[in-house]
Amino acid sequence: MPESITALNLTAKYPELNHEPVDTDIYWKEELFAEEKDKIFSRAWHCLGRVEELNEVGSFFKRKMPTFNLSVIVVRSSDNEIKAFMNACSHRGNDVELADCGKRKAFTCKFHAWSYNLDGKLVGVPDEAGFPDLIKSDIGLRQFKCSLWEGFVFVNLSSEPQLTLKEYMGQQGADLEGYPFHLGTSKFQFSGVIDTNWKFLVDSFCETYHIPILHRRTINSTMAGPDNIHGRTVDIRLKGDHRTTSVWGNRKYQPKTVQGLAFKHSPGVAITSAGDDSIELPKGLNETRSPNWSIDVCVFFPGLVCVIGAGMYFTHQMWPVSAGKTHWEMTGYLRPAANAAERFGQEHTMAELRDAVLEDANTLERMQRNVSTGLVDKFYFHDHELSLRYQHFTVKKHLEDS
């Protein structure tokens, strides 16, 4: 192999880990999923969107949190702060907002027209005299803790979070500060319910050992290729509960005609192109400054995956609903297209990403079916599947925490 290929020594950098097989219980047992929900997901900060979606006072978006069967309204309130509320009327629990996004002066329930201002306070009750003991100032929409990191809006369902968002994002978050996330104002999204464990989904985006095989007709040529026939990573870094995988980019790749036109006209370097850009990267991206770098896959434990390249980025959000079922959302953030040629480049990128992800999802459902029998009781991780081993280690650590 060329000298530029990363050696098989990544796991050895972390003495708390080893090369032994790991048990598969956490991928299929419902009782362990119940513990994960209680000890991991209920305590975590969860990303719901971007601040660019909330440009004016009254601007809002609504998001589902399927793990908790919750609908949440995120709004720029009257004091110009970003706030998050449960989408449930205090009267009898009906949704107060049905639209996915928009601008409001107040949120009004479509059942009995109880209304709430942008700060979540109850301000309107029809025939209020029929509630002789009602004190409106004591009643409002249930509010959740809400905070921002680099323009991403996060919520925490705990009344008193164990960590602030800054503390939760940790060193990995600090090392990514300064990336131009704000330029990605054109958005696309794919979503679906996949019959697989949430950890399988996270794992599939964090190792490149499978690229030359599973993705041989899609992204193998750009993210592996003849100089990296086994799909080795550039580097893997563990930071607190989080981790980053730096992915190889084949700089010698010559695109096909239509693909080449799409790459040329994309307003930002397409993640699938293995191309480069002139932007200055923050410390946390391509930390080794490898000339063969294409993207970083940054996992914020448990279920947020940020895939970041020089010209665009996208996120995967995993919302587990059972041990063997996950609601998955993939959201891409692109620089706005200035003309039809650039729009074509964006569409081509979206199609390539979609095809690669569908290859992953199909495989993961088969894996889940087999593991759920209880007969596949061990996994064997390659040295460059270190991120997977660390996820297993981290989940176990939290489950053992009282």
N, C-alpha and C positions, 0 to 999 in steps of 0.2 A: 504494500500500500504506500501511497505517497507520504512523505514526512509530515505534510500538513494535516493528515488525519489524526484525530485525537486518540491517544493510546488508551488501553484498557486499564485505567488506574483511577477512575472517578470514585468508586465506592471506598477505596482505600483512604481517601482524604477525610473520611468521616468515621472515626473509630467506634461510634455508637452503633454503626451498622455493620453488616457482614454479608456474606454470599450464600447463606443458608436458604433453603426453601421456606416459604411462608404459608401459613394456613389460609384457607379460603372462607372461613366462617363469616367474616364481616361482609362478604359479597352476596350472601343469600339468606341468612337467618333473620327472620322478622323480629325476634326478640332483641337482636343486636341493633337492628335499624331503629327500633323504638328508643334504645339507649342513645344512639347517635343523634336522633332528633332532640332528645332532652339535653344531652351533655355537650353537643356540638352546635347544631343548627339554631336552637332556641337562644343561644348565647352569642351568636356571631353577628357581625355587621353584614347587611345584605345590600348589594347595589341594585338600584331601581331605575336609574336613568342618568341623563346629563343635564347640567344646569342651562345649557343652551336652549332646552325645551321650555324654559321658564323665564322668558326675557322681560316680561312686564308683570306688575302687580295684578294678581288675578289669574295669570297663566297657570295652568295645571296639567298634569297627566295622571292617569289612573293605571296602576299596575297590580297584577295578581301575584300572590306569593303562594304557589300551589302546595308547597310543603305544609303550610299552616292553614290552607283553605281560606286565605285572607284576600280581600281587595283593599288596596291602599290608595288614597289620594295624596299626591304631592303637589303643593301649591306655593306660589310666591305670595306671601301674606301681605296684609296692609302695612306692616312695618318693614317691608322689603326683605324679610327673612324667608328661607325655604323651610316649610313645615310639612309634616306627614301625619295623616289622620286615617283611622279605620273608616272605610266606606260603609258606615252603618248608622242609621238614624237612632237616636236615643229613645225615641218614642216606642217603636216596636221592632227595630232591627232591620228595616228595609234599606237597600242601597240609597244613598242620597245623590249619587252621580252615576249616570248611565253611559255618558260619552267617554271615549278613551283619552281625549285631550281637548283643550280649548281655553276659553277665558270666561271667568265668572266674577260677579260681584258678590254672590252668595251661593251656597249649595242648598238646594231645596228638594226634600223628599217627594217623590211622585205618588206617594200613598196618601198622606194626610197633610202635605205641604208644610211640615215643620222645616224651618230654614236656619242656616248657620252661616255666620260671616266667615271671612277668609282666615280668621284666627281660630276657627272651630267652635266659637261660642254660639249658643242657641239665641236667636234674635227674633224669631217669628213663630207663633203658635196660633193657628186658627181657633176661634172660640175659646180663647185662653181662660175665660171665666169658668169653663167646665173642669178646670184643674185647680181647685181652690188652694191646694198646698204646693203648687208648682213654683219653684224659684228659678227662673231662667238663668240667672247668673251662676248658678251652681251646676248647670247642665251644659254639655257640649259634646262634640265628637271626640272619641278616644284618640289621644295624641301619642305618637311614637317618637322616640329619640331620633333626630335627623342631623346629619353632618355631611360635610363635603370634603372630598380629596381630589385634587387636580380636576375639578369640575364634575366629578362623578357624585351622584346623590346616593347616600347610604342611609339605611334605617336599622335600628336595633329594637327588637320587641321587648327587651328587658326594661323594667321600670328604672333599674339602676345598673347599667352595663358594667361589666367587670373591667373593661378597658375603654378608653376613648378611641375614636376612630383612628387618630394619629398613632396611638399605641398599638392598635390592632394591625394597621398596615405595616408597622415596624420598619426595619431596615430596608426591606424590599421596596416598600412604598416610597421611602425617602430617596432611594437610589434612582427611582423613575421620575422624580419631580423635574419638571422642565421640558419634558417631551411635549410637542405641540398637539396635545389631545384636542384643543379647542378648534383646530382647523378642520377637523372631521365633521362637518355640519351636514353632509349628505348621508342619510342613513338607510340601510336595508336590514331586513330581518327574516330569518327562517326559524321555525319552531315546530315542535311536535312532541308527542309522548312516545318514548322508546322503552321497550320491554327489556330494560337492563338496569343494573345497579348504578347509582350515581358515580361510584368510584371507577367503574369500567369506562364511563364516558370521559371523566377527567383523565384517566390513564391514557386513553387513545390519542389525546392531543399532546402528551408529554413525552412520548418516545418516538424515535424515528427508525428504530430497528425494523419496523414493518413496512416502511415506505417502498423499498425496492420490490416487495412482493405484492402487498395489497394494492398499492397505488402505482403499479408499474405502467398503467395506461393514462394516469392523470398527472401526478406531481413528482414522480420519481426522477424524471430527467432534470428538473430544476432544483430539487432538494436532496438529491443523492448523485446519480449519474455515474459514469464510468470510472471516475477517480475516487468514488466513495461507494463501492458496490454493496457494502453491508449497512449503509445508512447510519453511520455513526454520527453522534452529535458533535457540536463544537465544544460545548462545555455545559455543566450542570452545577447550579449554585443553590445551596440550602440556606435559608435565612429565617430563623424562628420557625413557625409552622408553615411558612411559605417556601416556594422554590421556583427557580427559573431554568428553563432549558434553552440553550442557544442552538439554533438549527443551521445546518450546512446549506450553503447556496452554491450551485454549480455555475461559476462565472463563465465557463466555456460554452454554456448552452446556446444553441442557435434555434430560435423559435420558428415554427412553421409560419407560412405566409399570413394567414388571418390572425394568428396569435401574435405575431410580430407587430402587426398594425395596432392591435389592442394594447400591447405593452407600450408602444411608441406614443400613443395618444392618451393614455391614462393620465389624469391630472396629478396623480401621485404614484410612486412606484408600486405596482401590484405585488401583493404578498406572494403570489404564485409564480412570479417572474424571476426570482433570485437576483433581481436588479439591485442597484445601489442608488443613493441619493446624496445630495450635498449637505443635508441638515446635520447639525452637530448633535450627536447622541448624548443623552445623560449617562452618568456612570453606570447605571443599572442595565443598560442595553449593550449587548456585545462587549462584555467587560474585558474579554481577552483581546479585543480589537482585531479579531481575526479577519483577514481579507476575504475569507470564504463564508462569511456570515450572511444569512438571509433574514431570519426573524428570531425573536425571543418569545417563548411561551411562558408567561408569568402566571403562576397559580397562587391566588390568594385563598387560603384554606378557609372553609372547605370547598365551596363550589363555584368560585369565580375564576375564569381563565381569561387572561388578556393576551392576545396574540398581536405582537407589535412589530411592525417593519419600519423601514425608513420613510415610506410614503403613505401608509394607511395602517389602520389597526381594526381589530374586531374582538368581541368578547363572546365567550360561552358562559351561560348561566345554567347551573344544574339545580333543579328543584325536585328532590326525591319525594315521591308520594308513597312508596313502599320499598321493601328490600329489592324488588325486581322490576320497578317501574320508575321512570324519571321524566319529568317535564323539562325539556331542553330548549333553550333560546340562544340563537346565534345572532348577534347584532353587529353589523359592519358600519364603520365610520369612515367616510371618504371625503376628500377635498372636493368642493363643488365643481361640477363640469361647466366649462365656459362655452362649449359648443357641442354639436352633435358627435363629432369625432371623439371627444373626451367622454361623452356619455356612452358611446359604444365601448370604449375601453373599460369603463366601470362595469357595464353589463357583462362583458366577457369575464372579468375577474370574479364577479358574483357567481357566474355559471361554473367556473372552474372550482371555486370553493365549495359550492353546493355538491358537485359530483364527488369530490374527495370525501366530504363529510358523510354522504350517503353510503359510500363504501365502508366507512367505519361503522356506522349505525347497524347496517345489515349484519356485519360480523359480530358485533357486541350482543345482539339478541340471541345468536346461536350459542355464544359463550355462556350467557346467562342461563339458558335452558339446560345446558350440560352441568354447570356448577351447582344449580339448584337441586340436582338429584342427591347431592351430598357425597357422590362417588369420586368427584375430582377434589381431593382434599388438600393438595399442595400446588403452589405456583413456584416457578423457577425463573428468577429475574436475571437478565443479562446485565453486565456491568453498566451499560449505557441505558438501562431501564432503572437507573438509580432513583429517578423521580417517583416511580411507582412504588419502589421499596420504601421510600421515605413517606409516601402517603399512608401506606400500611402501618408503618411505625408510628406516625402521628395520630392516626385514628385510634390505634390500640392505646396509646398514651392517654388520650382524652377519655376513653371508655373506662380505663382503670382509675381515673381521677374521681374521687368521691364528691 
